[in-house]
Amino acid sequence: MRLVIARCSVDYHGRLNAHLDPAIRLLVHKGDGSLLIHSDSLSYKPLNWMSPPCTLVVEEPEEDAAAAGVVEQWRVTHRKNGDELVVQIYELMHDSTHELGVDPGLVKDGVEADLQRLLAEQVDVIGDELTLVRREYPTAIGPVDLLLRDPAGGTVAVEVKRRGDIDGVEQLTRYLELLGRDPHLAPVTGVFAAQEIKPQAKVLAADRGIRCVTLDYEGMKGTESGAPRLF
């Protein structure tokens, strides 16, 4: 990866035309050929970029550009659609190259599978004296995340989300309708469990007779967060 800090202007030509007046910016040229132009703002988002497959060629500036102070010009061309990103460098302040090696990839913590696993081990978060029947209980329209049994012999179907919205409530509603037809499972009640549940989802769940449970993921992992486990 090559990191360059330079005072530069940037022009994009292709599916759209865009221009950045001269300013100090960070240019990131990655091993896959991509070029990203960053300012000291906008968080992770570049001001402009060219995605691979593309080729970067360093050119001598034309006479009028050189007279205006341009010392080096980069032309990055996309090999499929011909789009071009032209960077004119007026002042080079930093230039370094670093070998990063192969990245092992992102390991996510707190995805729905993690929540489901923890909740299966701690069904008391849902309610007292519940027992786990099965994770990923199969139905004709897809698996129910958790199927629990209550002390009275009834069944509790639990849909687990990181962020709960009305689509998740609708999904659980369909499961409940299907499971309720099975005399071995009836009566079946539903629980919508998520780290965050949108107000519209809570309203819809209440209308469908579905109970909402807000999950404290850090607390379930054994890390004290101070957040309440139930909503």
N, C-alpha and C positions, 0 to 999 in steps of 0.2 A: 504494500500500500504506500502510495506517495502522498505526502501532505505538503501543501504549498500555501503560504500566506502571502498575498500579493494585492497591490492596488490594481484593480482590473475592471474592465467593462465586459459585459456578456450579451451576446445576441443569439437567439434561437430562431431558426428558419425551418419551416416544415408544415406540419399539420396546423400550427399557429406560429405567429411571429411575436417575439417578446424581446424587450431590451432592458438591461440594467446599466445605469450610468456608472462611471468609474467610482470605486470605493474599495476599502480594504476588506478582503473576504478570504475565507478558507476554501481551498480547492482540494477535494479528495478524489484521487484517481485510484480505483480499486483494482485488484488483480483480475477481476472478471471483465475489465475494460470500462466499466461505468465511471462517469465523472459527476460529482455532486458539488454544487456551489453553495456554501453556507455563509450566513452573516452571524453576528454575535447576538442573535435573537431568534424567535420563532421555534425555540426548543430544538427538536430533532429534525424539523422539516427544512429541506434545502430550498433556496430561492429558485433554483433551476437545476436541471440534471439531464443526463442522457443515460438511458438504460442499455445493457448489452442486448444483442451483439453490436458492438461499435468499435471504431478504430480512432485513436488519437494521433494526430500528426502535428509536430511542431514546425511552424513556418516562420520565415522572415517577414516582418510587417511590410506592407506596401509603402511607397514613398511618402504619401500624404499621412498615413498612420504613424510612420516613424518620425515625421516632422512634428506630429502632435504629441510625441513622447512615448509611443508604444515601442517596447524593447523586444517583445516576443509575442507570437500569436499561436494559440492552440486551436486546431480545427478537429472537432469530434464528429464523426459521421456514422449514423446508424446504417448497418450493412443491409437491412431489409427494406426500410422505407425511404432511405436517403435523407432523412432529417439531419440538420447540422446544428451544432453548438459551437459558436466562435467566441473564444476568450482572448481578449487583447490585454496583455500585461504591461502596465506602466512602471511598476516598481516591484521587485522581488525581495521579500523580507525574510522568508524562511522556505527551505526546500529540504525535505528529508524523506528517505524511503525506509520502510520497515517490513520485515518478513513476519507475518502473523501466523503462518501455518494453518493447519486444518482446524476449523472450529467444531467442537463436539456437538453444538446445537443447544437450543433452549430447552431447559427442563422446567416445566410449569408446575407450580404449587398452588393448590386451591382450585383446580379444575373440578368439573362436576363429578368425575370419577372418584376424586379424593374425598369430596363431600359425601358421596354415596357410601364409600367404604367406611368412613368414620361414623356415619349415621347408623350403618348396619351394626357397628360394634357398640353403639350407644343409643339404642332405641328408646331409652328412658327420656331422651331429649324430646321425643314425640309425646310420650305419655307414660304413666306408671303401669307396671305389670304387663307391658306389651312384649311379645316374643317375635323373633324374626322367623318368617316362613321361608323366604327366598329373596335374594337379590336378582334383578333382571327377570322378573316373573313373566314368562312368555304369554302373549295374547295374539289374536289374529291381526291386530293393527299395530303391533310393536310391544316391546317389553316394558312392564311397569318397574320403575326403579327399585322400590322396596315393597314387599308384601308382608304385613304383620298380622298377628292374631291377638285379639283382645281377650281379657279374662272371661267374658261372656260367650266366647265362641265366634264372635263376629270378625270380620276382616277389615284391615286398614290398608288402603293403597296410598303410597307416598310417591309423589313426583318431586325430584330434587333438581334444583337449578342454582346457578351462581347468582343470577339476577332474574327475579321472577316477574314476568309480564303477563298480559292477558292471554297470549298464545299458549303459555304453559298451563294456565287454568283450563283453557279449552281442551288441551291435550289430556289433562287428567280427567275432565268431564267425560270424554269419550271412553277412557279406560273404565271409569266407574260404571257407565251404562252397560258396557260389555261384561264386566266382572259380575255385576249384579244379577245377570241372567243365570249364573251358575249356582245351583242350589247348595253346592258344597262350600261356597264362599259367602253367600248372602247371610246376613246383611253386610253390605260393603260401604264403608265411609272413606272419605278422602282427606289427605293432608297435603298441602302445598308448602314445601320447605325450600328456603333459599336464604342466601346471605343478605340479599336486599330484595324487597318486594315492592313493586310500584303501587301507588295508591289505587289506580284503576283496577289492578289485578286483585287487590284486597276486596274492593267493592264487588267485583264479579264473583270472586270465590265465596263471599258471604251470601250472595244471591243464590249460588248453586249448593249451599250447605257444606262447603269445603272449608276446613280449618287451615289457617296460615300459621306457619312456624318460621321465625327468623333465626337462622343458624349463626352462632358465634364460632367461626372456623378456628380462630386462634385458641379459643377456650376448649374446643373439642380436641385440638391437638395436644392440649395440656399446657398451652401458653396463656398466662393470665392476661386478658385484654380489658377487663372491666365492663365489657359490653354484655347486656342481658342476653340470655340464651333464647328466651321465648318472647314472642311479641303478642 
